[in-house]
């Protein structure tokens, strides 16, 4: 088996590599999304706290 055969995957390379890319993108989204949401939540809470301190 050589590298060209490995990457061709018996004629199913397009489907295999597309599924790998889609899976990678979804997993990346699953990891990054909560981090972004947490930052937004903390920023909103800090603003809310500042507004409450002013009154």
C-alpha positions in Angstrom: 0.0 0.0 0.0 1.4 3.4 -0.9 0.3 6.9 0.1 -1.7 7.5 -3.0 -3.8 4.4 -2.4 -4.3 5.4 1.2 -5.6 8.9 0.3 -7.8 7.5 -2.5 -9.4 5.1 0.0 -10.7 2.7 -2.6 -12.6 5.3 -4.6 -14.4 6.7 -1.6 -11.9 9.4 -0.7 -14.2 12.3 -1.4 -16.9 11.0 1.0 -14.4 10.0 3.7 -12.4 13.2 3.7 -15.5 15.4 3.6 -16.9 13.5 6.6 -13.6 14.0 8.4 -13.7 17.8 7.7 -17.3 18.1 8.8 -16.6 16.1 12.0 -13.6 18.3 12.7 -15.6 21.5 12.2 -18.5 20.3 14.4 -16.1 19.3 17.2 -14.3 22.6 16.9 -17.7 24.4 17.2 -18.6 22.3 20.2 -15.4 23.4 22.0 -15.3 27.0 21.0 -19.0 27.9 21.3 -19.3 27.6 25.2 -16.1 29.6 25.6 -17.5 32.5 23.6 -20.8 32.3 25.4 -19.1 32.3 28.8 -17.1 35.4 27.8 -20.3 37.2 26.7 -22.1 36.1 29.8 -19.4 37.4 32.1 -19.2 40.7 30.1 -23.0 41.2 30.5 -22.8 40.4 34.2 -20.0 42.9 34.7 -22.0 45.6 32.9 -25.1 44.8 34.9 -23.0 45.1 38.2 -21.6 48.4 37.1 -25.1 49.8 36.4 -26.3 48.6 39.8 -23.4 50.2 41.6 -24.2 53.6 40.0 -27.7 53.8 41.4 
